[in-house]
Amino acid sequence: MISCKKLRNAVYSTVQHSVSGLCFIHPHIGDACIEMGTREITLWLTDLEFFPELRNITRELRLSSNALKSTFIELLEKQCINISDIEKAYIKFFFYNDHGPSGAYIRVIAKNCDVEHAVDSLGVTAEVIHENS
């Protein structure tokens, strides 16, 4: 059983990194969104698939997506969590102004924990609001 507190630490650090200048996924993922005419895109961190599916994944986007996944795995390992303990992990980027992100939302699900976190383009924590169905 993994520690939910440790998983929260890794999730928080991953989403912070994902909007920082150190994460090379930008502007590549933003350019792909502009090309498709969408303002949101989800990257599954476990299998590196995009939703909506991208028509054209450039070499830079493929490499930077792999780098983000590697960072996620490293951050998990620093918290003594193995990627095999993760059932689902995805990060959703929002683009409202440019090819740079307006914000990002991450959700990671393990057997005993469901952790989510959101940040704006500067990495400031954003509130996650769930609509009642």
C-alpha positions as CSV (number, residue, x, y, z in Angstrom):
1,M,0.0,0.0,0.0
2,I,1.4,3.4,-1.0
3,S,1.4,6.5,1.1
4,C,-1.2,9.0,-0.2
5,K,0.8,11.8,1.3
6,K,3.9,10.7,-0.7
7,L,1.8,10.3,-3.8
8,R,0.4,13.8,-3.4
9,N,4.0,15.1,-3.2
10,A,4.9,13.5,-6.5
11,V,1.7,14.6,-8.2
12,Y,2.2,18.2,-7.0
13,S,5.8,18.3,-8.2
14,T,4.9,16.8,-11.6
15,V,2.2,19.3,-12.4
16,Q,4.4,22.2,-11.2
17,H,7.1,20.9,-13.5
18,S,4.7,20.5,-16.4
19,V,4.0,24.2,-16.6
20,S,7.5,25.4,-15.9
21,G,10.2,26.6,-18.3
22,L,12.1,23.4,-17.5
23,C,9.5,21.2,-19.1
24,F,10.2,21.1,-22.8
25,I,6.7,19.9,-23.7
26,H,5.9,23.5,-24.3
27,P,5.4,25.0,-26.9
28,H,5.2,21.6,-28.8
29,I,2.0,20.4,-27.2
30,G,0.5,23.9,-27.6
31,D,1.4,24.0,-31.3
32,A,-0.3,20.6,-31.7
33,C,-3.5,21.9,-30.1
34,I,-3.4,25.0,-32.3
35,E,-3.0,22.8,-35.4
36,M,-6.1,20.7,-34.3
37,G,-8.1,23.7,-33.2
38,T,-8.5,22.5,-29.6
39,R,-7.9,24.3,-26.3
40,E,-7.4,21.3,-24.2
41,I,-5.4,18.1,-24.5
42,T,-4.8,15.2,-22.2
43,L,-1.6,13.2,-22.0
44,W,-1.8,9.8,-20.3
45,L,1.5,9.5,-18.4
46,T,1.5,5.7,-18.3
47,D,1.3,5.0,-22.0
48,L,2.0,8.4,-23.6
49,E,-1.2,8.6,-25.5
50,F,-3.0,11.9,-26.2
51,F,-6.7,12.7,-26.1
52,P,-8.0,13.9,-28.4
53,E,-5.7,11.8,-30.6
54,L,-3.1,14.0,-32.4
55,R,-2.8,13.7,-36.1
56,N,0.8,14.7,-36.2
57,I,3.2,14.0,-33.3
58,T,6.4,15.7,-34.0
59,R,9.8,14.3,-32.9
60,E,10.1,17.2,-30.4
61,L,6.6,16.4,-28.9
62,R,7.4,12.7,-28.7
63,L,10.8,13.4,-26.9
64,S,9.4,16.0,-24.6
65,S,6.4,13.8,-23.7
66,N,8.8,11.0,-22.9
67,A,10.9,13.4,-20.7
68,L,7.8,14.4,-18.8
69,K,6.9,10.8,-18.2
70,S,10.5,10.2,-17.0
71,T,10.2,13.1,-14.6
72,F,6.9,11.8,-13.3
73,I,8.5,8.3,-12.7
74,E,11.6,9.9,-11.0
75,L,9.4,12.0,-8.7
76,L,7.4,8.8,-7.8
77,E,10.6,6.9,-7.1
78,K,11.9,9.7,-4.8
79,Q,8.7,9.1,-2.8
80,C,9.4,5.3,-2.8
81,I,6.5,4.6,-5.2
82,N,6.9,2.3,-8.2
83,I,5.1,3.2,-11.5
84,S,3.6,-0.3,-11.4
85,D,1.6,0.9,-8.3
86,I,-0.2,3.5,-10.5
87,E,-3.4,2.4,-12.1
88,K,-4.1,5.6,-14.1
89,A,-2.2,8.9,-14.5
90,Y,-2.9,11.7,-16.8
91,I,-2.3,15.4,-17.2
92,K,-4.6,17.8,-19.0
93,F,-3.2,21.1,-20.4
94,F,-5.4,24.1,-21.2
95,F,-4.5,26.7,-23.8
96,Y,-6.6,29.8,-23.9
97,N,-4.1,32.5,-24.9
98,D,-1.2,31.0,-26.9
99,H,0.8,27.9,-27.4
100,G,2.0,28.2,-23.8
101,P,-0.3,26.6,-21.2
102,S,-3.0,28.6,-19.3
103,G,-3.0,25.8,-16.7
104,A,-2.7,22.1,-16.1
105,Y,-4.6,19.5,-14.1
106,I,-3.2,16.1,-13.1
107,R,-4.9,13.1,-11.7
108,V,-3.2,10.0,-10.5
109,I,-5.0,6.9,-9.3
110,A,-3.5,4.1,-7.3
111,K,-5.2,1.2,-5.5
112,N,-5.7,3.1,-2.3
113,C,-5.3,6.8,-3.4
114,D,-6.9,9.2,-5.9
115,V,-4.9,12.4,-6.1
116,E,-5.5,15.4,-8.2
117,H,-4.0,18.9,-8.4
118,A,-4.4,21.9,-10.7
119,V,-2.1,24.9,-11.4
120,D,-2.3,28.0,-13.5
121,S,0.4,29.0,-16.0
122,L,2.6,30.3,-13.2
123,G,2.3,27.2,-11.2
124,V,0.0,28.7,-8.6
125,T,-2.4,26.2,-7.2
126,A,-5.8,26.4,-8.7
127,E,-9.1,25.1,-7.2
128,V,-10.5,21.9,-8.6
129,I,-14.3,22.1,-8.8
130,H,-16.4,19.0,-9.6
131,E,-19.8,19.4,-11.1
132,N,-22.5,17.3,-9.5
133,S,-24.1,15.1,-12.1
